[in-house]
């Protein structure tokens, strides 16, 4: 039955995968993301180090050597947070800027254009439209994952503009100008054309909306929603966030203010109930958000486990790099390195899996199979520790591993199809 199901999936999606493999723009996005993968992984490790898995409010004076070490680590991390996270700020924190270069570089290589020049043009134009200068300082807010969608679009469009200039030979030609001077002048034309077209559009948008392109997009994508305090609205918001991830927009950052605020509020209500000797009542607590991003957006920890044993060299390498960050809920290496962005094969389980796991968690809390969360657990700690610390119930700990297994099963048939596509490309 398993082979028949995988065969049906292959029949539907394998032709699509083959087309993806030969599409130059998707190839450039994939190759560009892979170039930046090492920066993403290393940056994520420093973020984990800056958030040790202990809550100082829950730990009193102790003689336990391990807990003393953890308390000291936490206090050191709090006191020196900006220093510890600086490697993250200048790796993952500028991933939009980096991929503006790498994707343009990859696409220009496919077109046999000057790849370094194309990458620099793309990066420069991206800075112009995404990093306004305020009081003499560059605003970095949208140079990271929040600006990734614009970075991808900028890279692709800028290379296409350069390609059109090359195709129609829009260059100066003169026998009276020295070749070196002529070459220098002609190298300026693609940059000038990109600035006029892309930055010009940005100026028009800013004049009419008083927002940069990135700010306008984020404003549109962050609606004031009050529907997340029930399971149906919650699932709609999760799917919306993952759809944004599919297009290269940091969907988690868009939906985070809504789902986290509601989860935090309801967890506080549960904490008050427990402290007064009553049972917790709020199902849509912070635990639901932790499950929604178990292993990262799209619940990709199951996919990571599959990739560790993959026959594809690319998938196996990405799986190894992504395992430790994935356990702590950081899956940018998977999203960018696999990639899941613009990947319709893996997009299906990426959308479906959180729906299943969050729904099962909702039911499990409702029927008292697991405890409702009433403790605000630390972020960026292993998922199983979060599960236990949210309620101090060992059943929640076990249930989190069951959810990872469910994630693996959902991803499996789609993973096999995509793996087959990559193996054919690698051969």
Secondary structure, 3 states (H helix, E strand, C coil): CHHHHHHHHHHHHHHHHHHHHHCHHHHHHHHHHHHCHHHHHHHHHHHHHCCCCCCCCCCCCCCCHHHHHHHHHHHHHHHCHHHHCHHHHCCHHHHHHHHHHHHHHHHHHHCCCCHHHHHHHHHHHHHHHHCCEECCEECCCCCCHHHHHHHHHHHHHHHHHHHHHHHCCCCCCCCCCCHHHHHHHHHHHHHHHHHHHHHHHHHHHHHHHCCCHHHHHHHHHCCCCCCCCCHHHHHHHHHHHHHHHHCCCCHHHHHHHHHHHHHHHHHHHHHHHHHCCCCCCCCCCHHHHHHHCCCCCCCCHHHHHHHHCCCCHHHHHHHHHHHHHHHCCCCHHHHHHCCCCCCHHHHHHHHHHHHHHHHHHHHHHHCCCCCCCCCCCCCCCCHHHHHHHCCCCHHHHHHHHHHHHHHHHHHHHHHHHHHHHHHHHHC
